Amino acid sequence: MARSIKKGPYIDLKLQKKIEGKKPKDTGSIKTWARRSQISPEMVGFTFGVHNGREHISVFVTDEMVGHRLGEFSPTKKFHRHGGKMQKELEQRQKEAEITAAKAAKVAADK
C-alpha cells in the first residue's frame, strides 16, 4: 500500500541522524536494521549495512535506488536449488562431462 503524498517518504529518524552532515567518502558502512526506510536523494553515495535477519549486507546507494526501500536490496531468503528428477539428471550429466574432461586431460598430459 502506498504512503500518502502529504506524509512524505518514511525515513527512520536514527538513520537520518547517522547521515546528517556527513560526506559519503568520510564514513564507512553504516549499519542499520531499518529495512522499511525509503532511500532519499541525501543517501546517494553512502554504503549501508542492511540487516537481513542474519547478517549485514553492504548496499551502495546509487541514483536509481531513490524512492525504493533499503530492504529491497538485502534479500532475506537464500535460494539453494530446485530439486526433483530433472535436477538429478542434470547433475549426473555434469558429473559425466567432468569425468570425461579429466580423462582427456590425463591422456593429453601422458603423451
matplotlib code that plots the C-alpha trace (Angstrom):
import matplotlib.pyplot as plt

x = [0.0, 1.4, 2.2, 0.2, 1.9, 1.2, 3.0, 6.1, 8.6, 9.3, 12.9, 13.9, 15.0, 18.1, 19.2, 18.7, 20.7, 23.6, 24.0, 23.1, 26.0, 28.4, 30.0, 29.9, 33.7, 34.3, 32.0, 32.4, 29.5, 26.5, 24.9, 21.1, 18.1, 15.7, 14.8, 11.5, 13.2, 12.9, 16.1, 16.2, 18.5, 20.7, 21.6, 23.2, 26.8, 26.6, 27.2, 24.7, 25.0, 21.3, 20.4, 18.6, 17.9, 21.2, 23.9, 24.5, 24.7, 26.5, 24.3, 25.9, 23.2, 23.0, 20.7, 18.4, 17.6, 16.0, 12.4, 12.9, 13.3, 16.6, 15.2, 14.7, 18.4, 19.1, 17.4, 16.3, 16.0, 18.7, 17.8, 19.5, 18.2, 15.2, 15.0, 13.4, 14.1, 15.2, 17.7, 19.2, 19.6, 21.3, 23.7, 24.5, 25.3, 27.5, 29.5, 29.9, 31.1, 33.7, 34.9, 35.4, 37.2, 39.5, 40.3, 41.0, 43.3, 45.2, 45.7, 46.9, 49.4, 50.7, 51.6]
y = [0.0, 3.4, 6.0, 9.3, 12.0, 14.6, 12.5, 12.2, 9.3, 7.3, 7.6, 6.2, 9.1, 7.3, 6.5, 10.1, 11.4, 9.0, 10.5, 14.1, 16.5, 13.7, 13.0, 9.6, 9.4, 10.1, 7.4, 3.6, 1.3, 2.5, -0.4, -0.3, -2.5, 0.0, -2.1, -0.2, 3.2, 4.8, 5.9, 9.7, 11.7, 12.6, 9.0, 8.7, 7.7, 6.1, 2.5, 0.9, -2.4, -3.5, -6.4, -9.3, -11.2, -12.9, -10.6, -7.1, -7.0, -4.0, -1.8, 1.0, 3.6, 5.0, 7.5, 4.7, 3.5, 6.7, 6.0, 2.3, 0.8, -0.4, -3.9, -4.5, -4.7, -7.1, -10.4, -12.4, -15.8, -17.8, -19.8, -23.2, -25.0, -26.8, -30.5, -33.4, -35.9, -33.3, -31.8, -35.2, -35.9, -32.6, -33.2, -36.7, -35.4, -32.7, -35.2, -37.4, -34.4, -33.6, -37.2, -37.4, -34.0, -35.2, -38.4, -36.4, -34.1, -37.0, -38.7, -35.4, -35.0, -38.5, -38.0]
z = [0.0, -1.0, 1.6, 1.4, -0.5, 2.1, 4.7, 2.6, 2.4, 5.6, 6.7, 10.1, 12.4, 13.7, 10.2, 9.2, 12.1, 11.2, 7.7, 8.6, 8.0, 6.8, 3.5, 1.9, 1.5, 5.2, 6.6, 6.1, 6.1, 8.2, 10.0, 10.1, 10.9, 9.3, 6.2, 5.8, 5.3, 1.9, 0.1, -0.2, -2.5, 0.5, 0.9, -2.6, -2.3, 1.2, 1.9, 4.3, 6.1, 5.9, 8.2, 6.6, 9.9, 10.0, 8.9, 7.5, 3.7, 2.1, -0.1, -2.1, -2.8, -6.4, -8.1, -9.5, -6.0, -4.8, -3.8, -3.1, 0.3, 1.8, 2.4, -1.3, -1.8, 1.1, 0.4, 3.5, 1.8, 0.1, -3.0, -2.9, -5.9, -7.4, -6.7, -8.4, -11.2, -13.8, -11.4, -10.6, -14.4, -15.0, -12.1, -13.4, -16.9, -15.4, -13.4, -16.5, -18.5, -15.8, -15.7, -19.5, -19.5, -16.7, -18.6, -21.8, -19.9, -18.4, -21.7, -23.2, -20.3, -20.8, -24.5]

ax = plt.figure().add_subplot(projection="3d")
ax.plot(x, y, z, "-o")
ax.set_aspect("equal")
plt.show()
